[in-house]
Amino acid sequence: MKDLNRLKVVLAEKKRTNKWLAEQLGKNYSTISKWCTNTSQPDLQTLDRIAQLLDMDVKDLLNSTRDDVMYIPVPKQQIQERP
C-alpha cells in the first residue's frame, strides 16, 4: 500500500510532535501515530483542520497518487490572469 499522507514528514519540518497534534485535535496519541505511519488515514475534515493548524494547504499533506506528475509550485506573482 502506498503512503497516502506526508504527516510524519510535515510534522518534522514544522518542528511539531505527534503529541502536540493529538492535543490540538483532541485525539488519542495512538491515532496520530497510525496516521503518521499510514496505517490509517484521517478523514477529510480532520485533514483540513491539520492543514490549518500547520498553516499550510491540504494538498501539501498528501503524496501524489500519480507517478508521472511532478508538481512545481509557481509563485502567485508569476501567474498572469487571462483576458
VOROTI-823735 format. One record per atom (N, C-alpha, C): atom name; residue in three letters; y, x, z. Coordinates in steps of 0.2 Angstrom, whole numbers, plus 5000, padded with zeros to 4 digits. Atoms other than C-alpha are relative to their C-alpha. Example, Ala and Ser with C-alpha at 12.3 -4.5 7.8 and 13.67 -1.06 7.14 Angstrom:
% residues 2
+----+-----+------+------+------+
: at :  aa :   c2 :   c1 :   c3 :
+----+-----+------+------+------+
:  N : ALA : 4994 : 5004 : 5000 :
: CA : ALA : 4978 : 5062 : 5039 :
:  C : ALA : 5006 : 5004 : 5000 :
:  N : SER : 4994 : 4996 : 4999 :
: CA : SER : 4995 : 5068 : 5036 :
:  C : SER : 5005 : 4996 : 5003 :
+----+-----+------+------+------+
% end
This chain:
% residues 83
+----+-----+------+------+------+
: at :  aa :   c2 :   c1 :   c3 :
+----+-----+------+------+------+
:  N : MET : 4994 : 5004 : 5000 :
: CA : MET : 5000 : 5000 : 5000 :
:  C : MET : 5006 : 5004 : 5000 :
:  N : LYS : 4994 : 4997 : 5001 :
: CA : LYS : 5017 : 5006 : 4995 :
:  C : LYS : 5005 : 4999 : 5006 :
:  N : ASP : 4995 : 5001 : 4994 :
: CA : ASP : 5030 : 5009 : 5009 :
:  C : ASP : 5006 : 4996 : 4997 :
:  N : LEU : 4995 : 5004 : 5003 :
: CA : LEU : 5042 : 4995 : 5006 :
:  C : LEU : 5007 : 5001 : 5003 :
:  N : ASN : 4994 : 4999 : 4997 :
: CA : ASN : 5056 : 4999 : 5018 :
:  C : ASN : 5001 : 5008 : 5002 :
:  N : ARG : 4998 : 4994 : 4999 :
: CA : ARG : 5065 : 5015 : 5022 :
:  C : ARG : 5003 : 5001 : 5007 :
:  N : LEU : 4997 : 5001 : 4993 :
: CA : LEU : 5069 : 5010 : 5040 :
:  C : LEU : 5000 : 5007 : 5004 :
:  N : LYS : 5001 : 4994 : 4996 :
: CA : LYS : 5062 : 5026 : 5048 :
:  C : LYS : 5005 : 5005 : 4998 :
:  N : VAL : 4996 : 4995 : 5003 :
: CA : VAL : 5072 : 5037 : 5037 :
:  C : VAL : 5008 : 4999 : 5001 :
:  N : VAL : 4993 : 5002 : 4999 :
: CA : VAL : 5088 : 5027 : 5038 :
:  C : VAL : 5002 : 5001 : 5008 :
:  N : LEU : 4999 : 4999 : 4993 :
: CA : LEU : 5087 : 5027 : 5057 :
:  C : LEU : 5002 : 5007 : 5002 :
:  N : ALA : 4999 : 4993 : 4999 :
: CA : ALA : 5086 : 5046 : 5057 :
:  C : ALA : 5006 : 5002 : 4997 :
:  N : GLU : 4994 : 4998 : 5003 :
: CA : GLU : 5100 : 5048 : 5045 :
:  C : GLU : 5006 : 4997 : 5004 :
:  N : LYS : 4995 : 5003 : 4996 :
: CA : LYS : 5111 : 5036 : 5056 :
:  C : LYS : 5000 : 5003 : 5007 :
:  N : LYS : 5001 : 4998 : 4993 :
: CA : LYS : 5105 : 5045 : 5072 :
:  C : LYS : 4999 : 4995 : 5005 :
:  N : ARG : 5002 : 5006 : 4996 :
: CA : ARG : 5098 : 5029 : 5079 :
:  C : ARG : 4993 : 5000 : 5002 :
:  N : THR : 5007 : 5000 : 4998 :
: CA : THR : 5082 : 5026 : 5088 :
:  C : THR : 4997 : 4993 : 4999 :
:  N : ASN : 5004 : 5006 : 5000 :
: CA : ASN : 5068 : 5013 : 5087 :
:  C : ASN : 5002 : 4996 : 5006 :
:  N : LYS : 4998 : 5003 : 4994 :
: CA : LYS : 5073 : 5009 : 5105 :
:  C : LYS : 5007 : 4996 : 4999 :
:  N : TRP : 4994 : 5003 : 5001 :
: CA : TRP : 5091 : 5006 : 5100 :
:  C : TRP : 5000 : 4994 : 4996 :
:  N : LEU : 5000 : 5005 : 5004 :
: CA : LEU : 5087 : 4995 : 5086 :
:  C : LEU : 4996 : 4994 : 5003 :
:  N : ALA : 5003 : 5005 : 4996 :
: CA : ALA : 5075 : 4985 : 5097 :
:  C : ALA : 5004 : 4996 : 5005 :
:  N : GLU : 4996 : 5003 : 4995 :
: CA : GLU : 5088 : 4982 : 5110 :
:  C : GLU : 5006 : 4996 : 4996 :
:  N : GLN : 4995 : 5003 : 5004 :
: CA : GLN : 5101 : 4977 : 5096 :
:  C : GLN : 4997 : 4993 : 4998 :
:  N : LEU : 5003 : 5006 : 5003 :
: CA : LEU : 5089 : 4964 : 5089 :
:  C : LEU : 4997 : 4996 : 5005 :
:  N : GLY : 5004 : 5004 : 4995 :
: CA : GLY : 5081 : 4958 : 5105 :
:  C : GLY : 4993 : 5000 : 4998 :
:  N : LYS : 5007 : 5000 : 5002 :
: CA : LYS : 5064 : 4963 : 5098 :
:  C : LYS : 4996 : 5005 : 5004 :
:  N : ASN : 5005 : 4996 : 4996 :
: CA : ASN : 5049 : 4972 : 5106 :
:  C : ASN : 5000 : 5007 : 4996 :
:  N : TYR : 5000 : 4993 : 5003 :
: CA : TYR : 5049 : 4991 : 5103 :
:  C : TYR : 4994 : 5001 : 4995 :
:  N : SER : 5006 : 4999 : 5005 :
: CA : SER : 5031 : 4990 : 5095 :
:  C : SER : 5002 : 4996 : 4994 :
:  N : THR : 4999 : 5003 : 5006 :
: CA : THR : 5038 : 4978 : 5082 :
:  C : THR : 5004 : 5004 : 4996 :
:  N : ILE : 4996 : 4996 : 5003 :
: CA : ILE : 5051 : 4990 : 5077 :
:  C : ILE : 4996 : 5006 : 4997 :
:  N : SER : 5004 : 4994 : 5001 :
: CA : SER : 5038 : 5004 : 5077 :
:  C : SER : 4996 : 4998 : 4993 :
:  N : LYS : 5004 : 5003 : 5005 :
: CA : LYS : 5027 : 4993 : 5065 :
:  C : LYS : 5004 : 5000 : 4993 :
:  N : TRP : 4996 : 5000 : 5006 :
: CA : TRP : 5042 : 4991 : 5053 :
:  C : TRP : 5001 : 5007 : 4998 :
:  N : CYS : 4998 : 4993 : 5002 :
: CA : CYS : 5046 : 5010 : 5053 :
:  C : CYS : 4994 : 5003 : 4997 :
:  N : THR : 5006 : 4997 : 5003 :
: CA : THR : 5028 : 5014 : 5049 :
:  C : THR : 4997 : 4996 : 4994 :
:  N : ASN : 5002 : 5005 : 5005 :
: CA : ASN : 5027 : 5000 : 5036 :
:  C : ASN : 4994 : 4997 : 5001 :
:  N : THR : 5006 : 5004 : 4998 :
: CA : THR : 5013 : 4992 : 5045 :
:  C : THR : 5001 : 4993 : 4999 :
:  N : SER : 4997 : 5007 : 5001 :
: CA : SER : 5023 : 4976 : 5044 :
:  C : SER : 5007 : 5000 : 4998 :
:  N : GLN : 4993 : 5000 : 5003 :
: CA : GLN : 5040 : 4971 : 5037 :
:  C : GLN : 5004 : 4994 : 5004 :
:  N : PRO : 4995 : 5005 : 4998 :
: CA : PRO : 5055 : 4962 : 5044 :
:  C : PRO : 5001 : 4995 : 4995 :
:  N : ASP : 4998 : 5005 : 5005 :
: CA : ASP : 5060 : 4945 : 5037 :
:  C : ASP : 5007 : 5002 : 4997 :
:  N : LEU : 4994 : 4999 : 5004 :
: CA : LEU : 5075 : 4944 : 5025 :
:  C : LEU : 5006 : 5000 : 5005 :
:  N : GLN : 4994 : 5001 : 4995 :
: CA : GLN : 5087 : 4938 : 5039 :
:  C : GLN : 5000 : 5006 : 5005 :
:  N : THR : 5000 : 4994 : 4996 :
: CA : THR : 5082 : 4952 : 5050 :
:  C : THR : 5002 : 5006 : 4997 :
:  N : LEU : 4998 : 4994 : 5004 :
: CA : LEU : 5083 : 4965 : 5037 :
:  C : LEU : 5008 : 5000 : 4998 :
:  N : ASP : 4993 : 5001 : 5001 :
: CA : ASP : 5101 : 4958 : 5033 :
:  C : ASP : 5004 : 5002 : 5007 :
:  N : ARG : 4997 : 4998 : 4993 :
: CA : ARG : 5105 : 4960 : 5052 :
:  C : ARG : 5000 : 5008 : 5001 :
:  N : ILE : 5001 : 4993 : 4999 :
: CA : ILE : 5098 : 4978 : 5052 :
:  C : ILE : 5005 : 5003 : 4996 :
:  N : ALA : 4995 : 4997 : 5005 :
: CA : ALA : 5109 : 4982 : 5037 :
:  C : ALA : 5007 : 5000 : 5003 :
:  N : GLN : 4994 : 5001 : 4996 :
: CA : GLN : 5124 : 4975 : 5047 :
:  C : GLN : 5001 : 5005 : 5005 :
:  N : LEU : 5000 : 4995 : 4995 :
: CA : LEU : 5120 : 4985 : 5062 :
:  C : LEU : 5001 : 5007 : 4998 :
:  N : LEU : 5000 : 4993 : 5003 :
: CA : LEU : 5118 : 5001 : 5052 :
:  C : LEU : 5006 : 5001 : 4995 :
:  N : ASP : 4994 : 5000 : 5004 :
: CA : ASP : 5134 : 4997 : 5042 :
:  C : ASP : 4998 : 5003 : 4993 :
:  N : MET : 5002 : 4998 : 5007 :
: CA : MET : 5125 : 4998 : 5025 :
:  C : MET : 4998 : 4994 : 4996 :
:  N : ASP : 5002 : 5006 : 5004 :
: CA : ASP : 5119 : 4987 : 5011 :
:  C : ASP : 4992 : 5000 : 5001 :
:  N : VAL : 5007 : 5001 : 4999 :
: CA : VAL : 5102 : 4979 : 5012 :
:  C : VAL : 4996 : 5004 : 4995 :
:  N : LYS : 5004 : 4996 : 5005 :
: CA : LYS : 5096 : 4987 : 4996 :
:  C : LYS : 4999 : 5007 : 5002 :
:  N : ASP : 5001 : 4993 : 4998 :
: CA : ASP : 5098 : 5004 : 5004 :
:  C : ASP : 4995 : 5001 : 5005 :
:  N : LEU : 5005 : 5000 : 4995 :
: CA : LEU : 5085 : 4999 : 5017 :
:  C : LEU : 4993 : 5000 : 4996 :
:  N : LEU : 5006 : 5002 : 5004 :
: CA : LEU : 5072 : 4996 : 5003 :
:  C : LEU : 4998 : 5006 : 4995 :
:  N : ASN : 5002 : 4995 : 5005 :
: CA : ASN : 5062 : 5008 : 4992 :
:  C : ASN : 4999 : 4996 : 4994 :
:  N : SER : 5000 : 5003 : 5006 :
: CA : SER : 5062 : 5004 : 4974 :
:  C : SER : 4993 : 4998 : 4998 :
:  N : THR : 5007 : 5002 : 5001 :
: CA : THR : 5047 : 4994 : 4968 :
:  C : THR : 4998 : 5002 : 4992 :
:  N : ARG : 5001 : 4997 : 5007 :
: CA : ARG : 5049 : 5002 : 4950 :
:  C : ARG : 5000 : 5007 : 5000 :
:  N : ASP : 5000 : 4993 : 5001 :
: CA : ASP : 5044 : 5020 : 4947 :
:  C : ASP : 5005 : 5002 : 4994 :
:  N : ASP : 4996 : 4998 : 5006 :
: CA : ASP : 5054 : 5020 : 4930 :
:  C : ASP : 5007 : 4999 : 5001 :
:  N : VAL : 4993 : 5001 : 4999 :
: CA : VAL : 5071 : 5016 : 4938 :
:  C : VAL : 5003 : 5005 : 5005 :
:  N : MET : 4997 : 4996 : 4996 :
: CA : MET : 5082 : 5028 : 4945 :
:  C : MET : 5007 : 4997 : 5002 :
:  N : TYR : 4994 : 5003 : 4998 :
: CA : TYR : 5097 : 5021 : 4955 :
:  C : TYR : 5005 : 5006 : 5001 :
:  N : ILE : 4995 : 4996 : 4999 :
: CA : ILE : 5113 : 5031 : 4954 :
:  C : ILE : 5006 : 4996 : 5002 :
:  N : PRO : 4994 : 5004 : 4998 :
: CA : PRO : 5127 : 5024 : 4964 :
:  C : PRO : 5007 : 5002 : 4996 :
:  N : VAL : 4993 : 4999 : 5004 :
: CA : VAL : 5144 : 5023 : 4954 :
:  C : VAL : 5005 : 4998 : 5005 :
:  N : PRO : 4994 : 5002 : 4996 :
: CA : PRO : 5160 : 5023 : 4964 :
:  C : PRO : 5004 : 4995 : 4997 :
:  N : LYS : 4997 : 5006 : 5002 :
: CA : LYS : 5169 : 5007 : 4963 :
:  C : LYS : 5006 : 5002 : 4995 :
:  N : GLN : 4994 : 4998 : 5004 :
: CA : GLN : 5184 : 5017 : 4956 :
:  C : GLN : 4998 : 5001 : 4992 :
:  N : GLN : 5002 : 4999 : 5007 :
: CA : GLN : 5174 : 5021 : 4940 :
:  C : GLN : 4998 : 4994 : 4996 :
:  N : ILE : 5002 : 5006 : 5003 :
: CA : ILE : 5169 : 5003 : 4937 :
:  C : ILE : 5006 : 4997 : 4997 :
:  N : GLN : 4995 : 5004 : 5003 :
: CA : GLN : 5180 : 4995 : 4924 :
:  C : GLN : 4998 : 4993 : 4999 :
:  N : GLU : 5001 : 5007 : 5001 :
: CA : GLU : 5182 : 4976 : 4923 :
:  C : GLU : 5000 : 4999 : 4992 :
:  N : ARG : 5000 : 5002 : 5007 :
: CA : ARG : 5178 : 4969 : 4906 :
:  C : ARG : 5005 : 4995 : 4999 :
:  N : PRO : 4994 : 5004 : 5002 :
: CA : PRO : 5192 : 4960 : 4897 :
:  C : PRO : 4997 : 4993 : 4999 :
+----+-----+------+------+------+
% end
